[in-house]
Amino acid sequence: MSNRLPTHLLVGALLRRVNDAGGMAMVLAKGDADAGALLLITGEKGQNYRALERGIGPGGASALVETGPSDADPIALTDYWQRRRARDPDLWVIELDIAQAERFAAETIAFY
């Protein structure tokens, strides 16, 4: 038995926290409820998009790691997550539009 929280609980908590703080959070693709990986598309006021996912940081601890295209082009990011999703149907894709989106995500999902 794993000590890790099911993905659907982490996603629900993240959506509520972001929406309660005045931001927008939505599920772009729903993955496996218990063990699906999370890919976050973050931005602020429709700009500065990045892709982040839970991974292992430099010190060996859980962290959010930047992934995907580095040019912040929304079309390139959409193509990226759709390709990832085609290869991994268990992948959750969540879009966050709020100031300090990485902080919200890290506080909610990175360490669980």
N, C-alpha and C positions, 0 to 999 in steps of 0.2 A: 504494500500500500504506500502511495506517495504522500509526502507532506505538502505537496503543491496544491494550491487552490484550483478548482476547475476554471477553465478559461472563461466560460460564460459569466461566472461571478465577478471576475476581474473586469471584464468588458462592461458589465452592468454598473459596477462601482465607478469606473472611469467616465462613462456616459453621464451618470448622475452628477458627479463632481464638476465636470466641465459645464454642463447645463446650469447647475446651481450657481456657478461663478459668472454666469452671463455669456458664456461662449456657446459654440455650437459643436456638437459631437454626433456623428452618425455612423452606422454600420454600412460599409460599402459591400462587404461580402461576409457572410456568416460561415464559420468553420465548425470543426468538431467541438461540441459543448464542453467536453472534459479535458481534452489534451491538444487542442489546436494551437498552432503558433500565432503570434500577433504581429501584424505589420501596421504601423501607424503612419498616416500621412498627416503631417502637421503644418499649420500655417497660421498667419495672423492677418485678419481682415482681407482674406483672399490673396495674400502675397507671401513670399518667402517660404515656399513649400519645401519640405524635406521628408524623407522616409526614414523611419526609425524602427528597430525591432529589438526585442529582448534577447540579450546574448551574454557572453562572458567578456567582461572588461579586462583591461591590462593587468589588474591585480588578481584575477581569477574569480572575482565576485560577479554576481548578476549586475548587469548594467544595460542601458539603452545604447545601441550601436547604430550609427548612421549607415544607411545602405542605399542601394539604387543609384540613379543618375545624380550627379552632383550639381547640375546646372539649375535646379529648382524650377524647371519647366513643367507646368502642370500636365501637359500632354505626354511628355516623356515619363513622368511619374505614373500616370494612368496606364500607359503601355507596360511599364515595369510591373505594377502590381497585378495587372491582368495576366501577364505571362507567368508570374509566380503562382497565381491562383490556378491557372490551367494545369500546372505541374503538381500543385498541392491543394486538393479540394478541401483539406482540413484547415487551411489558412484563414484566419480572420483578418479583415482589412477594415481599419477604423480611421475615419478622418476627424481631426480635431482642428477647430479654428478658434483660437484663443491666445491671448498673450501668455507667454511662458508655457506653451503646450508641453514642452519636454519636461518641465518641472511637474506638471500635473500627472503626466504619464509615469515618471520615475517614482513619484510618491505613491502611486496607486498600484502599479504592476511590476516594476523592475525587480523588486525584492521578494516576490511571492512565487 
